[in-house]
Amino acid sequence: MRKIFDSFYSVVPKKLRDPVEKGITHNLLFLKTKAMGAVEKSVNAGIHFSYLEWPSSHKPTIIVLHGFAHDKESFLDSGRILSKDYHVIVPDLPGFGKSDCPDLQYSFKKYADWIHQFVQALGLGKFHLLGNSLGGAIALQYSHEHAENIISLGLISPAGVVPDDTITDENIYDEQIRGENLFMINSMDEWIDFVGRVFHVRPYIPFFIRHHFFKKHLSNSHWYDKLMKDLIMSQTGQWPTEVAAEIGLNAQLPDLEMPIAIFWGKFDRLIPVQIAQTVFDLTNNSQLEIFDHLGHCPQVEDPKVFSGTYKRFLKNL
C-alpha cells in the first residue's frame, strides 16, 4: 500500500501537486474521522471553536487538548478507543486547526479562559481533562483555576513545568534560550527532523500527504514562532530565572487536589522524561506512567497502549 501511494504521487504533474495533495489529505482525514466514529462540530464560545465529538448522553465526559502545532485530528485513534466508555470531545485550540486565531498576546491563562468559555458554551458539567504538551500546560492552568469542574486530570508530557539545572538532555526550553525554535521550519529535511523529535515511533505518512503537511507547517512557521515566544519567553529572551513564577506552572502543582495521571515517553526529545519526576514530586494524589518505547506523543505513537493505560486509571478512580 505504501508503494502504491508513493508511486501514484510520482506520476502527478508538478503544477497539479498542490491541489492534489490538499484534496487527498482533506478527503483522507474526512474519511478517517467518519471511520473513527467522530463527528466534526463547531461552536461560538466568544471565539469560534472547531471540535471533534464522540457523542454520548450517558457516559462520563473527557475533554482532550492537543499539543503545539497539532490539531484535534491527532487524537482520532485514541479518541475512538476511549469513546467506547466515555463521551470524548477534542477541540482545535485557538491558533491551530480550524478554530479562530486571534492576533493577540497568548498565555496559558488566556488559553484556560478560552477553554472555560468552550465548556460553558457546550453546557458541560464535571469532566475528565486530558492534555498533551501545550495541551497539558493548558490543562494544568485550567485545573488550577476551575478545580470544581474537574473529575481527574491527565497529563501527557505537559509543557509549562520549568526544568531545573539538573536536566541535561536536549529540551525545548534550553533551545529557546539559545534563540532556537524547533517549530521554525525552512526545508523538508528540517521538517523530517522535526517529526523525528516529536515522534519516537514515527507514523507512516505517504509522501504526497507528508509534502502537504510540510508546506502547511512552512506557511505557519512565523505564526508558531510568535505563539512560542508569547508562551514561554520573557521580553528579554531569557528563560526563566526572573519570570519562573509568572510563566512556569511549578508553583501551581501542589495546589491540585484532583486525581492526576502523568504519562511520559522515555524517548521524549522535546520535554525530557526527567521532568516527569518533577511533576510527580510536586503533585499530590498522582501516579506516573513511563512508556519505555515511546516519545513525546504516546497517544499517536501507540494509541492502543496509551488509551488502555489511561482507561485503567479512570476506572480505578
N, C-alpha and C positions, 0 to 999 in steps of 0.2 A: 504493500500500500504506500509506503514511504517513497519508493522508487517511482511509482505511478504519479504521485503528487509532484515530485520534483521534475520528472520528465515532462509532465504537462506544462509546467511553467517555462521550460526551456524553449518551447515552440511558440510561445506568445510573443508577437512583435513588441519591441521595446515601447513604442508610443501607446500601446494599449495596456501596458502592465499596471500602471497606477489604477485605472478604473477596475481592471480585472482583480487586482489584489484587494482593493477596498470592497468590491462587491462580493467576492468569495468569502472574505473574512467576516463581513456583516452577515451573510447568509449562514455560514457555519456556526457563528455564535447564536444566531436566532434559532437554528435547528437544535443546537446543544441545549439552549435554555429550555426549549419545549421538551426535549428528551429527558432532561433532568427534573421535569415536573414543576419548574419555577414559572412565575408569571411576572412580567415586567410591568411596573406601575409608576406613577408619578404623583406628587402631592405638592401643593404650595404651603410651605411652612415658614413664611416670611421670605424665604428664597425657594427656588424650585429644586426639589429633590427627585431624582430618579432612583428606583429601588427594585430589587427582586423580592418576591414573597412566595413562600410555600404555604398557601393558606390553610388554616385550620381554626375552627371556632372553639375547640375544646382542649387543645394541647398547650402546655406552657410555652411562652414566647422566648426566643433568643434573638437579640439584635446583634448583628455582626458588623464590625468596622474593619475595612481593608487597610492595606498599607500605602505608603508613599509611592506615587507613580503607578499604582494599581487601580483597579476598579471593582465593581461588585461581582463581575464575572469570575474573578479569581477565587471565589468561594462556591462556584457552581457544583463541583464534585463533592466537597464536604457538606455543602448545604443539602444536597439530595439525601445523603446518608443521615444527617441529623433530622431531616424533615419526617422521617419515619416515626419519630417520637416527639417532635417539637414543631411549633409554629415558628418558622425561620424568616427573618427579614434582614436583607443586606442592602443598605443604601450606598449609592455613589457619594463619597464625601465631597463637600463643596470644594471646587478647584480641580476635580477629577471626573472622568467619565461624562455622563450626561447631566449631572447636576450643575447648578449655576457656579460660575467662577467669579465671585465679586472681587473687584480690584481694590483691595484694602489691606490693612495690616493683619496677617494671620497669626494666631496663637493657639495653644492648647485650650485656653479658656474660651476663645471665640468659637472653636470647634465644639466644645462642650455645650455652649449656648445654642448653637445650631442643632445639635443632636437633641437637645431638650425641646426645641421648637418642633422638630420632626416627630418626637414621641408624642407630644401634645396634639399635633395635627392628626395623628393616627388614632388618638384616643386610647392609648395603651395603658394598662395597669402596670403591676410589677413585672419585671422581666429579668432574664439572664442576659449579661452583657459580655461579649467576646470581641477582642480586638487583636490585630496583628501589626507589629511595628508602629507606624504612626497611629494606626487604629488602636493599638494598645495604650499609647500615651493618652489619646483622647478618652479611652475607656477609663483610665485611671483618674483623669481630671473630672470626668462626668460623675464617677462613683464617689469622689470626694465631695462634690457639690450637691449631689442628688442621691445620697445613700438610701433614702426612703423608697426609691424606685427599684433598687437592685436586689435580686434574689441571690445571685452569685456573680463573680467577676472572673472571666477567663482572659489570661494574658499570654499572647504568643510572641515571644521575642520583642517585648514592648520597647519603644523608644522613650526618651524623656527622663530616664534614670541616669544620673550623671556618674560616669565611671571614676574610680579613684586612681591614684598613681600606680597601683599595682597591676593595672590592666596593660599588658604589653602587646597583645595581639592586634592586628590591623583592625581599625574600627572607624566608623563614620565620624565620630567626634574629633579624633586627632586629625583626620583629613581636613575637616573644616578649619581647624587652627592653622593648617598649612596653606589655606586658601584653595583647597581642592574640593570639588563637588562631584561625587560619583555619578550624579544624575545629569551632568552636562556631557552630552554625547555628541561627537563630531564625525564618527565614521562607523561603518558596520562592524569593524573589528572591535572598536570600543564598546559598541552595544553588546556584542557577544561576550566580551569580558564582563560587562555589567551583569548580564544574565547569569554568568558563572559565579559572580559574587552573591547574587540573590538566591540562587537555587544550587544546592549541593547535588541534588538529583535533578538534572535538567529535564523538563518536559520536552517531548518531541514536538517541534513546530515546523510544518512544511515550509520550504524556502520562500514561496510567494507570500505566505502569511507572515513569516519572520521578517521579510523585507518591508511589509506594510507596517508592522509594529515598530521596526527601526525608524522608518520615516515619520511615523506618528510621534515617537519619542523625540526625534530630532527637532521636529517643529515645536515641541513643548519644552525644550531644554531651558530656554531663558525663563519661562514661567516656573519650572521646577526650581531653578536657581533662586528666583525671588521668594518662593514659598519656603525653601530650606533656610535661607537667610532670615526670613521672618521668624521661623520657628525656633532655631537653635543658635543664632548668632547675636552677640551684643553689637552695639553700634561701633565699637572699636574693633570688632572682628576677633575678639579673644574669647575662648571657651575655657571654663565657665567660672573662674575663681570668684570674681566680684559679682557675678549675676546668678550663681547657682540657686540662691533662694528664690529668685524670680522665675528662672527657666527650668531648672531641674525639678523633678517631681519627688525626689528622695524624701523630703520632709513630710510629704503627704501620706506616704505609705503606712506609717504606724497608726494613722488615724482610721484606716479602713477596717471595718468590723465584719463585713460580709465574708462568706467562704470564698477563697481565692484559689484558682488553679493556675500555675505558672508552667508554660510549655516552652522548651528551647531545643533547637537543634545543635548537636555537638559541633557541627561544622559551620556554624553561623559566621560568615565573614563580614557582616555589617555591624552587628551588635554582639560582641563576643560572649560565649557561653559563661564566662566567669561572672558576668553581670547578673546572671540568673541567681547566683548565690546571694548577691547583694539584695536583689528584690525579695528573695525568700527570707533573708535575715531581718529585713525591715518591715515585713508584713506579719500580721497575726492571722491565725486561722487559715493558713495557706499550705499548699502542697506543691512540690516541684517535680516535674517530669522532664528528663533529658532524653531526647531521641538520638541514639548513638549513630544513626545512619543518615541523618537529615541536616538541613541547613536552616536558612532564615525563614522559610515559608513551609513548615511541616504540613499545613492543610492543603497545599498544592502538590508537594513532592510525594507525599504518601497519604492521601485523604482518608483511606480506609483505616490505617493505623492511628492517625491523629483523631479522627472522629470517634473511633471506638474508645480511645483513651479519655477523650473529653466526655463522652456519654457515661462512662463508668463514674467519673467524678460527679456528674449531675445526678445520677441515680442513687448515689450514696449520701446525698445531702439530707 
